[in-house]
Amino acid sequence: MAEFDVWNVLYPGTWVIFGIIGLPVYTAIIGWFVGKPRDLGKAMLALTYLVGFIVSMWVGVYIFTILLGIVFPPAM
């Protein structure tokens, strides 16, 4: 039976980026929805901008990676 090791699934860099570096972002998002004064419309607008910004960054990195693969094809 194969042994499960969490470090083979979630590498230490993943914990650092999404756990420690992302903590202020998570705190801000929670504050938008549970803080006072509460404005759900502005909180949803801010969350939409944040998600749109993150998606545009990931798509840009993906396209850049594809272009790099075309310019510098992997060695066979």
Rosetta silent file (secondary structure, phi, psi, omega in degrees, C-alpha in Angstrom):
SEQUENCE: MAEFDVWNVLYPGTWVIFGIIGLPVYTAIIGWFVGKPRDLGKAMLALTYLVGFIVSMWVGVYIFTILLGIVFPPAM
SCORE:     score description
SCORE:     0.000 S_00000001
   1 L     0.000  135.551 -178.870    0.000    0.000    0.000 S_00000001
   2 L   -74.124  140.082  179.379    1.323    3.428   -0.933 S_00000001
   3 L   -89.856  135.842 -179.828    2.076    5.785    1.907 S_00000001
   4 L   -89.023  126.395  176.648    0.508    9.250    1.778 S_00000001
   5 L  -125.472  120.747 -175.656    2.890   12.120    2.366 S_00000001
   6 H   -61.879  -28.121 -177.845    1.430   15.625    2.382 S_00000001
   7 H   -73.151  -15.763  174.415    4.728   17.112    1.124 S_00000001
   8 H   -82.858  -13.079 -179.688    4.374   15.166   -2.146 S_00000001
   9 L  -104.765  -50.318 -179.762    1.033   16.899   -2.763 S_00000001
  10 L  -115.655  103.091 -177.730    1.496   20.368   -1.266 S_00000001
  11 L   -71.536  158.121 -178.007    5.076   21.522   -1.540 S_00000001
  12 H   -56.426  -34.649  178.457    6.511   23.975    1.036 S_00000001
  13 H   -63.242  -34.694  177.711    6.422   26.830   -1.485 S_00000001
  14 H   -64.817  -42.666  177.937    2.677   26.333   -1.890 S_00000001
  15 H   -62.126  -41.576 -178.073    2.169   26.656    1.868 S_00000001
  16 H   -66.673  -47.616 -175.886    4.263   29.820    1.962 S_00000001
  17 H   -67.095  -52.771 -174.506    2.552   31.531   -0.986 S_00000001
  18 H   -82.663  -21.475 -179.242   -1.068   30.649   -0.216 S_00000001
  19 H   -93.060  -60.257 -172.133   -0.731   30.562    3.570 S_00000001
  20 H   -83.944  -49.797 -177.510    1.646   33.237    4.762 S_00000001
  21 H   -70.944  -34.499 -179.521    1.825   35.700    1.860 S_00000001
  22 L   -79.157  -10.394 -176.682   -1.908   35.409    1.124 S_00000001
  23 H   -56.483  -44.482  176.633   -2.951   35.982    4.745 S_00000001
  24 H   -62.235  -33.897  178.177   -3.327   39.798    4.428 S_00000001
  25 H   -67.637  -44.555  178.191   -5.469   39.314    1.320 S_00000001
  26 H   -61.625  -40.187  179.171   -7.693   36.794    3.105 S_00000001
  27 H   -63.481  -41.521  179.011   -8.004   39.163    6.059 S_00000001
  28 H   -64.123  -42.705 -179.591   -9.038   42.035    3.769 S_00000001
  29 H   -64.166  -43.551  177.759  -11.670   39.900    2.025 S_00000001
  30 H   -62.758  -40.267  179.348  -13.129   38.752    5.353 S_00000001
  31 H   -63.556  -33.079  178.188  -13.114   42.368    6.555 S_00000001
  32 H   -61.372  -36.094 -172.900  -15.104   43.471    3.496 S_00000001
  33 H   -96.987  -25.332 -177.592  -17.943   41.125    4.417 S_00000001
  34 H  -112.578   -7.550 -178.107  -17.956   41.100    8.238 S_00000001
  35 L   -76.104  171.258  177.981  -16.630   44.584    9.061 S_00000001
  36 L  -121.482  139.394   -6.332  -18.649   47.635   10.001 S_00000001
  37 L   -71.281  145.337 -174.833  -19.984   49.655    8.245 S_00000001
  38 L   -99.234  126.209  176.510  -21.025   46.837    5.932 S_00000001
  39 L  -130.825   97.702 -174.002  -21.751   47.548    2.272 S_00000001
  40 H   -61.339  -37.052 -179.652  -22.392   44.295    0.421 S_00000001
  41 H   -62.142  -46.250  179.445  -22.453   45.963   -3.012 S_00000001
  42 H   -70.035  -34.498  177.819  -18.998   47.489   -2.620 S_00000001
  43 H   -64.809  -42.976  177.981  -17.628   44.290   -1.087 S_00000001
  44 H   -66.727  -37.325  177.339  -18.851   42.240   -4.068 S_00000001
  45 H   -63.606  -44.490  178.909  -17.445   44.831   -6.474 S_00000001
  46 H   -64.282  -41.344  178.615  -14.047   44.684   -4.751 S_00000001
  47 H   -65.169  -37.987  177.254  -14.096   40.880   -4.764 S_00000001
  48 H   -64.109  -43.160  176.772  -14.983   40.880   -8.466 S_00000001
  49 H   -62.277  -42.435 -179.218  -12.074   43.205   -9.225 S_00000001
  50 H   -63.537  -46.779  179.334   -9.719   41.033   -7.180 S_00000001
  51 H   -65.091  -41.104  177.325  -10.795   37.811   -8.897 S_00000001
  52 H   -61.668  -40.489  178.245  -10.626   39.492  -12.324 S_00000001
  53 H   -64.337  -44.073 -179.671   -7.124   40.748  -11.596 S_00000001
  54 H   -66.026  -43.426  179.400   -5.954   37.299  -10.479 S_00000001
  55 H   -63.934  -41.303  179.730   -7.524   35.557  -13.492 S_00000001
  56 H   -65.393  -35.067  176.373   -5.965   38.057  -15.904 S_00000001
  57 H   -66.027  -45.130 -179.836   -2.554   37.465  -14.330 S_00000001
  58 H   -64.270  -41.260  179.091   -2.894   33.656  -14.631 S_00000001
  59 H   -65.106  -41.962  177.742   -4.066   33.894  -18.253 S_00000001
  60 H   -61.883  -42.690  177.989   -1.190   36.235  -19.090 S_00000001
  61 H   -65.693  -38.748  178.385    1.351   33.885  -17.524 S_00000001
  62 H   -63.346  -46.533  178.875   -0.208   30.942  -19.373 S_00000001
  63 H   -63.014  -41.392  178.406   -0.021   32.728  -22.743 S_00000001
  64 H   -62.094  -39.213  178.329    3.554   33.805  -22.021 S_00000001
  65 H   -65.259  -41.208  177.873    4.452   30.177  -21.217 S_00000001
  66 H   -62.526  -44.043  178.910    2.903   28.979  -24.481 S_00000001
  67 H   -63.691  -39.325  176.544    4.866   31.611  -26.424 S_00000001
  68 H   -63.215  -37.781  177.796    8.081   30.607  -24.681 S_00000001
  69 H   -65.870  -30.764  177.688    7.390   26.999  -25.634 S_00000001
  70 H   -75.667  -43.187 -178.325    7.009   28.029  -29.272 S_00000001
  71 H   -71.729  -42.594  179.384   10.158   30.183  -29.316 S_00000001
  72 L  -119.878   83.142 -177.485   12.249   27.723  -27.286 S_00000001
  73 L   -63.545  148.949 -179.523   10.870   24.245  -27.984 S_00000001
  74 L   -65.693  145.712  178.553   11.709   21.575  -25.419 S_00000001
  75 L   -71.103  139.401  179.443   14.710   19.390  -26.218 S_00000001
  76 L   -97.621    0.000    0.000   13.814   15.888  -27.315 S_00000001
